[in-house]
Amino acid sequence: MNRNLRFILKVLLVFMVIICILTFAEYRAEGSTIRNIWDAVWYSLITLTTVGYGDKAPVTVLGRIMGIVLAMCSVGLLSTLVGLVIHLLRRQLMPILALRGSRDLKWYVFNVRSRDAEVLAERLSKDEECMLVFPGGDDSADHDVLDNRVYYNADVSRLSKIRKTPDGITTILMKEDPWENYKEGLSDAAGGLECYCMADLMEDGMPESLHLFGKEECLGRWYWQKFPLLSSEKCVVIIGCGQSGSAVLERALLTNVFAAGRVTEYHVFEDSAGFEHLHPELVRALRPGTPEEDSLFFHSESWMEAIALLRRADRIIVTGDSDSENLDLYEKLVTWFGLRDRVSVRLEERVEGVPSFGESEKILTREYVMKNALNREAMLMHEIYSRGSRNPVPFEKLSYFLKQSNVSAADHLLVKIRYLLGDETITEITKENCQKAYEAYMRTKEEKADLYQEMEHRRWMRFHQLHNWTYNAKRNNDKRQHHLLLPYAELDPAEQKKDAYAWEMLGSL
């Protein structure tokens, strides 16, 4: 309960006690004009408001003591109560009026007031004119309505009634507990709302309007998009494999899939047990010594015992979950070993002079949280792949896993564009570079068909291995078994040709 409301209730309780005592003391007293509780209420109100008609007055000692208490309380109490009542009305009425006046705008409704939520809200408001709705609170008393923001405690059903429709309302759930976000998301989606839920899960059977995202997922995608792996880089060291490190490593293994013959060593230090436990099939597939595949090394020793490896590494990524520890580690790498030119550090707050990544302002954006462009590309990818199918399944009817499989394929388009254009510095997909890449593909597809198709098949296998699928002669989705989890050379020619669809996608963008 709001503390202001509690204060009002306490005052009313004290007021009622005084009235009861006053009535008890006066109703039988000789010459008293206060004969019942209503007389006592009348006298108390006249005293509190300092009007003082004089038609009612206590005659007993106890009654006069209560009168003195009321007279003393009248100094400032009434104005305080009136102010609180007005404040409570304002906390309810002003947000409603502001929301009713912005029905033509998009509403983004957050379920928490946190730094990350504020960062995302700021980016959304820069992209489009919208109304941002945050939970209210005692500390928001001075700004219940501020520019394009409303601080208002109301469930989404109440907001839908204010807007008169759930259309145009998007909830963004960013509490620390992912399961709490997920449960709220299911409820919001059931109410017809578009919902983005910060929960790094993979659940089939979710409503179509419920979308999941993770801050670490955004971090990994942003890093490898902005700092692509160069063909000259053969050895990558990742120090710290907690939430951030696992996300960077996972995205590296899904994104950095190139033509056969180009392989990369990934060396991971610290906290790798969680990644190994979650992705045993991928770890097995990328065990050191596997022909024509990247190699994944998990080191049990400290990174300080692997100086020779650090010196030959082409890239060192410090991805611990603590900014202070990451900065300390960076200082050691630079001061002790002189490795400044190849180190990058995950920091949520930028530090001058430190080559860092991971600031919330860069990764918590519409592009990485809502993935609108990426989802459109995934839908187009599925449409192209389904051409000629006897019973094509609409994208929205796919399982969550298959949707993410198409998203992963769309995510790899940037790598294909870089490869076709021979430009490793490209960090954005544009109409111009798509057109040029598609033209390059059409010129070379006959000559390099197997190279292109094998590259896409390796990427497809990598995604399934990440989610612990294994080979079986007969596909079984429940057991995560697939008959195409074979080396490209062992596929039927018809199956090999299907891997060309991801390249043909460039012509449709």
VEXFITI-457599 format. One line per 3 residues: their letters; for each residue x, y, z of C-alpha. Coordinates in nm, 3 decimals. Example, Ala and Ser with C-alpha at 12.3 -4.5 7.8 and 13.67 -1.06 7.14 Angstrom:
BEGIN
as> 1.230,-0.450,0.780 | 1.367,-0.106,0.714 $
END
This chain:
BEGIN
mnr> 0.000,0.000,0.000 | 0.124,0.352,-0.084 | 0.277,0.526,0.219 $
nlr> 0.071,0.842,0.160 | -0.248,0.638,0.166 | -0.130,0.465,0.483 $
fil> -0.072,0.804,0.643 | -0.425,0.919,0.556 | -0.573,0.599,0.699 $
kvl> -0.375,0.643,1.021 | -0.498,1.002,1.056 | -0.857,0.893,0.998 $
lvf> -0.817,0.619,1.258 | -0.687,0.867,1.518 | -0.969,1.105,1.421 $
mvi> -1.230,0.832,1.477 | -1.078,0.740,1.816 | -1.097,1.105,1.928 $
ici> -1.460,1.126,1.811 | -1.551,0.810,2.002 | -1.383,0.936,2.322 $
ltf> -1.550,1.276,2.280 | -1.892,1.116,2.234 | -1.844,0.888,2.535 $
aey> -1.737,1.182,2.755 | -2.015,1.421,2.650 | -2.334,1.240,2.557 $
rae> -2.461,1.214,2.923 | -2.301,1.529,3.063 | -2.536,1.796,3.196 $
gst> -2.552,2.100,2.967 | -2.353,1.931,2.689 | -2.452,2.002,2.330 $
irn> -2.272,1.691,2.202 | -2.533,1.418,2.243 | -2.433,1.163,1.978 $
iwd> -2.152,1.065,1.745 | -2.278,1.293,1.467 | -2.259,1.592,1.699 $
avw> -1.901,1.488,1.779 | -1.816,1.460,1.409 | -1.967,1.804,1.343 $
ysl> -1.775,1.963,1.632 | -1.448,1.796,1.525 | -1.476,1.912,1.164 $
itl> -1.565,2.268,1.264 | -1.267,2.271,1.502 | -1.023,2.121,1.249 $
ttv> -1.127,2.372,0.983 | -1.092,2.657,1.239 | -1.442,2.783,1.151 $
gyg> -1.571,2.764,1.510 | -1.949,2.823,1.489 | -1.983,2.771,1.865 $
dka> -2.309,2.575,1.842 | -2.137,2.263,1.981 | -1.883,2.259,2.262 $
pvt> -1.759,2.006,2.520 | -1.827,2.066,2.890 | -1.643,1.775,3.056 $
vlg> -1.271,1.770,3.134 | -1.208,1.471,2.904 | -1.416,1.629,2.630 $
rim> -1.225,1.956,2.654 | -0.892,1.768,2.644 | -1.008,1.610,2.317 $
giv> -1.104,1.958,2.197 | -0.753,2.083,2.276 | -0.603,1.789,2.082 $
lam> -0.825,1.868,1.783 | -0.738,2.238,1.799 | -0.366,2.163,1.806 $
csv> -0.400,1.913,1.520 | -0.586,2.166,1.310 | -0.259,2.357,1.259 $
gll> -0.136,2.217,0.926 | -0.323,1.885,0.945 | -0.611,1.980,0.719 $
stl> -0.386,2.131,0.454 | -0.167,1.819,0.471 | -0.467,1.591,0.424 $
vgl> -0.604,1.799,0.138 | -0.262,1.801,-0.028 | -0.230,1.425,0.004 $
vih> -0.577,1.366,-0.140 | -0.499,1.595,-0.434 | -0.165,1.418,-0.480 $
llr> -0.331,1.076,-0.488 | -0.588,1.199,-0.738 | -0.310,1.343,-0.952 $
rql> -0.119,1.015,-0.941 | -0.423,0.843,-1.086 | -0.584,1.108,-1.306 $
mpi> -0.285,1.274,-1.471 | -0.137,0.952,-1.614 | -0.479,0.847,-1.744 $
lal> -0.532,1.184,-1.911 | -0.183,1.168,-2.065 | -0.245,0.817,-2.196 $
rgs> -0.585,0.907,-2.338 | -0.424,1.197,-2.520 | -0.166,0.970,-2.683 $
rdl> -0.386,0.691,-2.819 | -0.255,0.756,-3.168 | 0.103,0.679,-3.056 $
kwy> 0.272,0.347,-2.992 | 0.284,0.257,-2.620 | 0.583,0.072,-2.477 $
vfn> 0.499,-0.061,-2.132 | 0.789,-0.167,-1.907 | 0.743,-0.389,-1.602 $
vrs> 1.043,-0.251,-1.413 | 1.233,0.072,-1.369 | 1.597,-0.026,-1.410 $
rda> 1.897,0.121,-1.584 | 1.868,-0.124,-1.874 | 1.497,-0.047,-1.914 $
evl> 1.573,0.326,-1.915 | 1.843,0.278,-2.179 | 1.614,0.079,-2.408 $
aer> 1.329,0.327,-2.356 | 1.557,0.615,-2.452 | 1.660,0.440,-2.773 $
lsk> 1.299,0.356,-2.864 | 1.189,0.716,-2.812 | 1.467,0.834,-3.045 $
dee> 1.354,0.594,-3.318 | 0.989,0.699,-3.316 | 0.739,0.922,-3.139 $
cml> 0.588,0.701,-2.871 | 0.461,0.689,-2.513 | 0.673,0.511,-2.252 $
vfp> 0.489,0.366,-1.953 | 0.682,0.271,-1.639 | 0.560,0.138,-1.304 $
ggd> 0.485,0.418,-1.058 | 0.650,0.453,-0.720 | 0.693,0.685,-0.424 $
dsa> 1.004,0.841,-0.575 | 0.816,0.936,-0.893 | 0.580,1.171,-0.708 $
dhd> 0.716,1.479,-0.881 | 0.699,1.343,-1.234 | 0.405,1.109,-1.287 $
vld> 0.383,1.252,-1.638 | 0.705,1.380,-1.793 | 0.739,1.455,-2.166 $
nrv> 0.665,1.122,-2.336 | 0.678,0.918,-2.013 | 0.407,0.810,-1.774 $
yyn> 0.465,0.653,-1.433 | 0.151,0.461,-1.357 | 0.074,0.145,-1.161 $
adv> -0.181,-0.040,-1.371 | -0.200,-0.386,-1.523 | -0.210,-0.425,-1.899 $
srl> -0.584,-0.499,-1.902 | -0.642,-0.156,-1.747 | -0.413,0.003,-2.006 $
ski> -0.602,-0.174,-2.285 | -0.927,-0.026,-2.154 | -0.774,0.322,-2.146 $
rkt> -0.654,0.281,-2.505 | -0.980,0.101,-2.596 | -0.780,-0.171,-2.774 $
pdg> -0.469,-0.383,-2.709 | -0.341,-0.290,-3.056 | -0.050,-0.051,-3.037 $
itt> 0.057,-0.164,-2.688 | 0.390,-0.346,-2.658 | 0.506,-0.473,-2.321 $
ilm> 0.878,-0.503,-2.251 | 0.956,-0.727,-1.955 | 1.303,-0.674,-1.808 $
ked> 1.300,-0.787,-1.446 | 1.605,-0.976,-1.320 | 1.411,-1.303,-1.286 $
pwe> 1.365,-1.448,-1.639 | 1.091,-1.688,-1.529 | 0.889,-1.404,-1.381 $
nyk> 0.926,-1.217,-1.711 | 0.822,-1.527,-1.902 | 0.508,-1.582,-1.694 $
egl> 0.411,-1.216,-1.734 | 0.478,-1.245,-2.106 | 0.246,-1.543,-2.143 $
sda> -0.028,-1.349,-1.964 | 0.025,-1.035,-2.173 | 0.032,-1.230,-2.500 $
agg> -0.289,-1.408,-2.401 | -0.443,-1.061,-2.366 | -0.359,-0.982,-2.727 $
lec> -0.050,-0.769,-2.661 | 0.282,-0.773,-2.842 | 0.539,-0.870,-2.581 $
ycm> 0.920,-0.873,-2.564 | 1.045,-1.078,-2.274 | 1.401,-1.079,-2.138 $
adl> 1.433,-1.452,-2.082 | 1.701,-1.661,-2.248 | 1.482,-1.967,-2.302 $
med> 1.370,-2.182,-2.593 | 1.010,-2.291,-2.546 | 0.783,-2.442,-2.810 $
gmp> 0.414,-2.364,-2.807 | 0.460,-1.997,-2.719 | 0.204,-1.742,-2.842 $
esl> 0.302,-1.577,-3.171 | 0.309,-1.233,-3.010 | 0.558,-1.335,-2.739 $
hlf> 0.922,-1.272,-2.832 | 1.223,-1.364,-2.620 | 1.556,-1.186,-2.599 $
gke> 1.858,-1.187,-2.372 | 2.097,-0.905,-2.294 | 2.391,-1.140,-2.338 $
ecl> 2.249,-1.260,-2.671 | 2.236,-0.896,-2.787 | 2.594,-0.854,-2.667 $
grw> 2.724,-1.154,-2.865 | 2.540,-1.057,-3.184 | 2.658,-0.695,-3.162 $
ywq> 3.021,-0.789,-3.099 | 3.067,-1.020,-3.398 | 2.871,-0.788,-3.626 $
kfp> 3.085,-0.485,-3.539 | 3.415,-0.673,-3.500 | 3.405,-0.952,-3.762 $
lls> 3.663,-1.228,-3.753 | 3.926,-1.159,-4.017 | 4.071,-1.427,-4.242 $
sek> 4.413,-1.354,-4.091 | 4.289,-1.443,-3.741 | 4.343,-1.810,-3.667 $
cvv> 4.354,-1.811,-3.287 | 4.099,-1.649,-3.052 | 4.135,-1.650,-2.673 $
iig> 3.830,-1.589,-2.453 | 3.897,-1.521,-2.085 | 3.583,-1.559,-1.875 $
cgq> 3.302,-1.791,-1.980 | 3.018,-1.679,-1.755 | 2.699,-1.535,-1.901 $
sgs> 2.874,-1.277,-2.119 | 3.159,-1.503,-2.224 | 2.926,-1.791,-2.312 $
avl> 2.716,-1.557,-2.527 | 3.021,-1.425,-2.713 | 3.154,-1.779,-2.766 $
era> 2.817,-1.916,-2.876 | 2.767,-1.635,-3.126 | 3.124,-1.680,-3.254 $
llt> 3.064,-2.048,-3.327 | 2.734,-1.976,-3.505 | 2.854,-1.672,-3.699 $
nvf> 3.214,-1.750,-3.792 | 3.137,-2.041,-4.023 | 3.332,-2.006,-4.345 $
aag> 3.426,-2.208,-4.650 | 3.596,-2.542,-4.593 | 3.964,-2.504,-4.520 $
rvt> 3.935,-2.191,-4.308 | 3.939,-2.296,-3.945 | 3.983,-2.112,-3.617 $
eyh> 4.108,-2.217,-3.276 | 3.902,-2.097,-2.980 | 4.076,-2.116,-2.642 $
vfe> 3.854,-2.062,-2.338 | 3.976,-1.987,-1.986 | 3.772,-1.980,-1.663 $
dsa> 3.412,-2.084,-1.591 | 3.370,-2.308,-1.896 | 3.192,-2.593,-1.715 $
gfe> 2.849,-2.439,-1.774 | 2.902,-2.408,-2.150 | 3.035,-2.763,-2.176 $
hlh> 2.737,-2.895,-1.981 | 2.480,-2.709,-2.195 | 2.633,-2.790,-2.535 $
pel> 2.798,-3.135,-2.518 | 2.729,-3.220,-2.885 | 2.889,-2.900,-3.011 $
vra> 3.188,-2.950,-2.782 | 3.223,-3.304,-2.918 | 3.193,-3.189,-3.281 $
lrp> 3.461,-2.922,-3.234 | 3.703,-3.124,-3.028 | 4.065,-3.052,-3.122 $
gtp> 4.189,-3.257,-3.415 | 3.857,-3.280,-3.602 | 3.942,-3.245,-3.974 $
eed> 3.823,-2.931,-4.154 | 3.656,-2.794,-3.839 | 3.718,-2.520,-3.588 $
slf> 3.879,-2.637,-3.265 | 3.743,-2.563,-2.919 | 3.991,-2.580,-2.629 $
fhs> 3.875,-2.549,-2.267 | 4.168,-2.475,-2.037 | 4.159,-2.574,-1.671 $
esw> 4.477,-2.380,-1.589 | 4.488,-2.005,-1.535 | 4.543,-1.782,-1.837 $
mea> 4.860,-1.656,-1.666 | 5.009,-2.003,-1.718 | 4.953,-1.983,-2.094 $
ial> 5.170,-1.686,-2.188 | 5.297,-1.848,-2.508 | 4.938,-1.902,-2.624 $
lrr> 4.844,-1.541,-2.543 | 5.140,-1.412,-2.742 | 5.041,-1.607,-3.054 $
adr> 4.669,-1.529,-3.021 | 4.527,-1.300,-3.289 | 4.247,-1.180,-3.063 $
iiv> 4.199,-1.184,-2.685 | 3.847,-1.116,-2.557 | 3.803,-1.047,-2.185 $
tgd> 3.442,-1.138,-2.107 | 3.404,-1.179,-1.732 | 3.075,-1.066,-1.579 $
sds> 3.242,-0.808,-1.350 | 3.361,-0.475,-1.492 | 3.616,-0.423,-1.216 $
enl> 3.769,-0.769,-1.262 | 3.778,-0.723,-1.640 | 3.959,-0.390,-1.603 $
dly> 4.208,-0.544,-1.363 | 4.272,-0.831,-1.605 | 4.314,-0.587,-1.894 $
ekl> 4.573,-0.388,-1.700 | 4.771,-0.707,-1.636 | 4.760,-0.813,-2.002 $
vtw> 4.879,-0.470,-2.112 | 5.128,-0.390,-1.836 | 5.284,-0.732,-1.787 $
fgl> 5.270,-0.875,-2.139 | 5.228,-0.575,-2.373 | 4.921,-0.717,-2.551 $
rdr> 4.724,-0.392,-2.586 | 4.676,-0.414,-2.964 | 4.487,-0.744,-2.958 $
vsv> 4.274,-0.719,-2.641 | 3.909,-0.610,-2.615 | 3.720,-0.594,-2.285 $
rle> 3.351,-0.630,-2.200 | 3.247,-0.326,-1.996 | 2.897,-0.198,-1.926 $
erv> 3.038,0.149,-1.861 | 3.291,0.286,-2.106 | 3.636,0.371,-1.967 $
egv> 3.853,0.618,-2.155 | 4.151,0.455,-2.324 | 4.023,0.097,-2.287 $
psf> 3.914,-0.090,-2.604 | 3.578,-0.207,-2.472 | 3.243,-0.337,-2.590 $
ges> 2.913,-0.421,-2.426 | 2.780,-0.080,-2.322 | 2.405,-0.103,-2.269 $
eki> 2.348,0.202,-2.490 | 2.484,0.009,-2.790 | 2.337,-0.337,-2.741 $
ltr> 1.993,-0.258,-2.595 | 1.842,-0.115,-2.913 | 1.546,-0.194,-3.134 $
eyv> 1.779,-0.371,-3.380 | 1.911,-0.620,-3.125 | 1.617,-0.654,-2.883 $
mkn> 1.323,-0.664,-3.125 | 1.521,-0.794,-3.423 | 1.258,-0.664,-3.667 $
aln> 1.486,-0.674,-3.971 | 1.637,-1.008,-3.870 | 1.293,-1.163,-3.822 $
rea> 1.177,-1.034,-4.162 | 1.484,-1.191,-4.321 | 1.414,-1.518,-4.135 $
mlm> 1.054,-1.521,-4.263 | 1.177,-1.460,-4.617 | 1.436,-1.734,-4.572 $
hei> 1.163,-1.979,-4.472 | 0.943,-1.870,-4.761 | 1.222,-1.932,-5.014 $
ysr> 1.308,-2.268,-4.859 | 0.941,-2.375,-4.863 | 0.891,-2.307,-5.233 $
gsr> 0.794,-2.626,-5.408 | 0.691,-2.795,-5.083 | 0.365,-2.985,-5.104 $
npv> 0.247,-2.873,-4.762 | 0.431,-2.553,-4.670 | 0.397,-2.446,-4.308 $
pfe> 0.354,-2.071,-4.246 | 0.642,-1.916,-4.053 | 0.419,-1.819,-3.760 $
kls> 0.314,-2.183,-3.720 | 0.669,-2.314,-3.691 | 0.804,-2.435,-3.359 $
yfl> 1.020,-2.188,-3.171 | 1.329,-2.396,-3.253 | 1.260,-2.385,-3.628 $
kqs> 1.196,-2.012,-3.613 | 1.531,-1.966,-3.443 | 1.692,-2.190,-3.704 $
nvs> 1.574,-1.949,-3.973 | 1.688,-1.652,-3.763 | 2.031,-1.813,-3.737 $
aad> 2.041,-1.853,-4.115 | 1.944,-1.488,-4.162 | 2.208,-1.390,-3.906 $
hll> 2.474,-1.547,-4.128 | 2.385,-1.337,-4.434 | 2.636,-1.070,-4.337 $
vki> 2.915,-1.330,-4.343 | 2.804,-1.440,-4.691 | 2.799,-1.080,-4.815 $
ryl> 3.152,-1.022,-4.685 | 3.270,-1.341,-4.852 | 3.111,-1.266,-5.190 $
lgd> 3.235,-0.907,-5.199 | 3.576,-0.987,-5.053 | 3.532,-0.710,-4.794 $
eti> 3.569,-0.817,-4.430 | 3.499,-0.467,-4.299 | 3.126,-0.465,-4.386 $
tei> 2.919,-0.439,-4.067 | 2.570,-0.360,-4.201 | 2.332,-0.522,-4.449 $
tke> 2.223,-0.262,-4.703 | 2.028,-0.280,-5.027 | 2.340,-0.186,-5.222 $
ncq> 2.572,-0.450,-5.079 | 2.297,-0.715,-5.104 | 2.257,-0.639,-5.473 $
kay> 2.631,-0.650,-5.536 | 2.668,-0.973,-5.337 | 2.381,-1.137,-5.526 $
eay> 2.535,-1.038,-5.859 | 2.867,-1.188,-5.746 | 2.686,-1.505,-5.641 $
mrt> 2.506,-1.539,-5.975 | 2.836,-1.498,-6.163 | 3.010,-1.770,-5.963 $
kee> 2.738,-2.009,-5.848 | 2.805,-2.268,-6.117 | 3.177,-2.268,-6.053 $
kad> 3.155,-2.257,-5.672 | 2.822,-2.428,-5.607 | 2.970,-2.695,-5.380 $
lyq> 3.176,-2.441,-5.187 | 2.873,-2.220,-5.120 | 2.642,-2.508,-5.034 $
eme> 2.894,-2.675,-4.805 | 2.946,-2.349,-4.619 | 2.572,-2.318,-4.555 $
hrr> 2.542,-2.686,-4.457 | 2.822,-2.645,-4.202 | 2.642,-2.344,-4.057 $
wmr> 2.316,-2.543,-4.038 | 2.491,-2.833,-3.866 | 2.660,-2.597,-3.621 $
fhq> 2.322,-2.456,-3.511 | 2.177,-2.803,-3.455 | 2.487,-2.921,-3.271 $
lhn> 2.465,-2.617,-3.044 | 2.119,-2.741,-2.944 | 2.243,-3.099,-2.900 $
wty> 2.094,-3.264,-3.206 | 2.257,-3.587,-3.322 | 2.253,-3.798,-3.636 $
nak> 1.994,-4.069,-3.695 | 1.889,-4.232,-4.019 | 1.532,-4.129,-3.939 $
rnn> 1.444,-3.782,-3.819 | 1.295,-3.759,-3.469 | 1.228,-3.407,-3.342 $
dkr> 1.137,-3.524,-2.991 | 1.475,-3.693,-2.950 | 1.659,-3.419,-3.140 $
qhh> 1.778,-3.654,-3.411 | 1.821,-3.560,-3.777 | 1.909,-3.763,-4.084 $
lll> 2.098,-3.475,-4.249 | 2.354,-3.425,-3.972 | 2.623,-3.565,-4.199 $
pya> 2.929,-3.420,-4.370 | 2.831,-3.235,-4.687 | 3.002,-3.492,-4.912 $
eld> 2.777,-3.769,-4.776 | 2.450,-3.592,-4.861 | 2.238,-3.678,-5.162 $
pae> 2.282,-3.429,-5.449 | 1.921,-3.314,-5.405 | 1.985,-3.235,-5.038 $
qkk> 2.308,-3.058,-5.125 | 2.126,-2.825,-5.363 | 1.882,-2.721,-5.090 $
day> 2.167,-2.542,-4.916 | 2.176,-2.292,-5.203 | 1.854,-2.126,-5.083 $
awe> 2.037,-1.923,-4.818 | 2.253,-1.765,-5.089 | 1.961,-1.703,-5.324 $
mlg> 1.800,-1.513,-5.038 | 2.032,-1.221,-5.118 | 1.836,-1.152,-5.435 $
sl> 1.512,-1.106,-5.240 | 1.635,-0.860,-4.978 $
END
